[in-house]
Amino acid sequence: MSGPTKTMSVITVSALVLTTAYTVALGSSGWLWFGWVVLGVVTIGMAAADSAAPGGARRRGRPAGH
């Protein structure tokens, strides 16, 4: 996973904790949960795109024989 994807994952988990705490303390808010679901889908999309990056996009060493 790349740096931005890890950061997005941390933000998503933090948002889940905060949304859960809000729900326990003040009651459920559909918009908060909807926002968290959207954030989760975006995070999953970033992770999928990161893992599907073509090999040429990654930094490689010098070719053999050079």
N, C-alpha and C positions, 0 to 999 in steps of 0.2 A: 504494500500500500504506500502511496506517495504521501508527502507531508500534508498537502491540502485535504486529502481524503481522510487522513487520521484526525486532522483538526475538525473536519465536518462531523466525524463520528463522535468525537468528544462533545461537540456542541449538541448533537442529537440526543445523546445520553443525558447530558445536563438538562436539556429541555424536558425530557421525560421525567426526570426527578422533580423539577420545579412544577411541572403540570400536575404530577401526582400529589405533591405537597399542597398545591393550591386547591385541588379537588377535595383532599381530606380536610383542610382547614375551612374553606369557604363554600364548598359545594361544587358540583360539576359545571364546567363551562364547555359547551359543544364547540365553540370557536377555538378554544385552546387545544382541545383534542384534535380538531380538524387541522389546525396549524402544525401540530406535532406529527400527524400522519403525513402531511405534505413534506415536511422536513425529513422524515424517515424515508420516504420514497425518493427524494432527491439524493439523500445519502447513499441509498442502495444503488441508484443509477450511477453516481460517481464511482462507487466501488466496482461496479460491473465494467464501466468504461476504463477504469484504471487497470483492471485485470485483463481486459481484452486489447490493450494497447499493442500494436504490432512490435515485433522484436527490433525493427529498425529505428523505432522511436527511442529506444533505450541506448544509453551510452555503452559502447563496446570498446574493447582494446584494439590494438593494431592487428590486422589480418596476419595469419601465419605466413612465414616466408618473407616478411618485410622488415 
